Amino acid sequence: MEWLTIGAFSRASRLSPKALRLYDELGLLAPVRVDPDSGYRYYAPAQLERARLVAWLRRLGMPLVRIRDVCDAEAGAAAGEVRAYWAQVEAETAARRELAALLVDHLGREDTEMSTRTESPLEIRCAALSDIGLVRESNQDIAYAGPRLLAVADGFGGAGARAGAAAVDVFRTLEAEPVPVGALLNLLENAVERAGLAVHGVTAAEPSPEEVGTTLTAMLWDGSRLALVHIGDSRAYLLRDGELSRITHDHTMVQSLVDEGRLTPDEAAAHPQRALLTRALNGGGCRGGAPEMRLRDARAGDRYLLCSDGLSAVVPERELRRAVQGSDEPEAVARELVELARGHGAPDNVSCVVADVRESAR
């Protein structure tokens, strides 16, 4: 068989000699022969197909370690790997798009808005309710509804209840003073860091502190907007113009598999590891990645629901929607939601916060 020099192989594969030498070192694309005297590398024409696949995958931006897995897999599995990788890229791009939109909104607001926002004719009316459920021996959920803060935390591990309470207590301090215009995002980011330190203070004495932590979904009201911070698999929903939509993304293993196209939503709902978190708040801060942060302009008539997975995981969405669209009173809606979860067996703690944006009576 006639072998190709590295230069000829480079031209045929559209991979530079430098790249080919790197791929050789990594075991991704080794030459069939290396001259012991000159060190010249020689490749077989049959290797061109693999080389061209490597070149295309690099154009996708795929890391070399993952490219090796694709090249070594059978055709069907290789296609699945590429599909999963691209789903991950799209999810990360969507997250960056949201951050860009948040920054555009944040930077586009001038300090002259202060008077307009402090005189906002809107207010929120809210209620919080937490229930132990029908199976658990203790309640590790925290639900809080204050004048400017809404929060749900779902603790886990031996000190989960104290971890969730510590995180929410940090965010409650944000209610003490008006939110400075232009500082909302920094305020929230700092609060997440301080919440991580507070959780660390709770978990440090635990036998396995890395197994203790909490989810956190919180919304801070600044007079005309609600700023959202989300970590884990508690959820936030918005009811607007009769349509209920989820405004958070679960940070769970099964959700990542759904994002990658490896599971359907129905399969994820029945998956035995559906509660395995990929992001949570523990002593090390926000484990698994940065929290979601968003700014939402409020409208009179909006209704927000924050809840732990003890509600969302057991109550079908159609029943959830019907309950949220029910009574005009947040307290009544919160009670109905908890009763729905109990009616479905309530295998976990159940917590929810219901908040209505209304025109101020002042």
Buried (B, 14 or more C-beta within 10 A) or exposed (E): EEBBBBEBBBEBBEBEBEBBBBBBEEEBBBBEEEEEEEEBBBBBEEBBEBBBBBBEBBEEEBEBEBBBBBBEBEEEEBEBBBEBBBBBEEBEEEBEEBBEEBEEBBEEBEEEBBEEBEEBEBBBBBBBBBBBBBEBEEBBBBBBBBEBBBBBBBBBBBBBBBBBBBBBBBBBEBBEEEBEBBEBBEBBBEBBEBBBEBBBEBBEEBEEBEBBBBBBBBBBBBBBBBBBBBBBBBBBBBBEEEEBEBBBBBBBBBBBBBBBEBBEEEEBEEBEEBBEBBBBBBBBBBBBEEBBBBBBEBEEEBBBBBBBBBBBBBBEEEBBBEBBEEBEEBBBBBBBBBBBBBEBEBBBBBBBBBBBBBEEEE
